[in-house]
Amino acid sequence: MAETAAPATSYEKNLSLRVSPAAQLRADFETGSVRGVVELSEVAFLTMVGLRINRTSDAGERIVSITGGLPAACGDVSDHGDTSVLWLGPQEFLVVAPREAHESLGGDLIHALHEALGDGAGQVVDLSANRTTFELRGPRARAVLEKGCSLDLHPRVLKAGTALSTEIGNIPVVLWKTGDESYRLFPRASFADFLGRWLLDAMREYASPEVP
């Protein structure tokens, strides 16, 4: 007797229905990347939560108990396990967590943050569908970004573990330097196609053979 496939779980069903903002560029990202030089990919469906909170308030302290910390200065990032909190302003933060943390996939992060805020002054907003994530990595990643970013990206200035709001190719993004040669970019979903194509174009010189 042929085996019957197990019914899909709600987690699997939810994942199968999702289409990421840059899904149409997946093949282009693969062919436009040069292994060991510069590589581009979309990290789809990360859980993102916008926070507005006074980090020293009672509600802020309760939220810290969930996130593990809130960064204190421009560019700072607080890491706690697989959850990171990026500084966007004196009382504004972006929580970035794995996709499994989202309530649609059985996670409880957003609910826990709402509970921690309680009736305190502030906001907890699910921004997971508002942005997507591009990952650019390799020894030429900085050179690609420098074609359209006004920040000083030299490692003496922009150190690993720093996240800043800026523009790349005239598109507003949060730029997070996750390692010495790796970056994550968080554009709004509506700009994902444009920025993805801009990055591919900026990478093109590294994908072409050198002309003698």
DANOR-V594617 format. One record per helix or strand. SS is the DSSP state (helix for helix, strand for strand). FROM is the first residue (numbers start at 1). TO is the last residue. Records with the same first field share a line. If there is no record, write none. Layout:
SS->FROM-TO ; FROM-TO
This chain:
helix->10-17 ; 23-32 ; 58-67 ; 99-101 ; 103-105 ; 109-117 ; 141-145 ; 189-207
strand->34-34 ; 38-42 ; 47-52 ; 77-80 ; 83-89 ; 92-97 ; 123-126 ; 131-131 ; 134-137 ; 149-149 ; 162-168 ; 171-179 ; 182-188
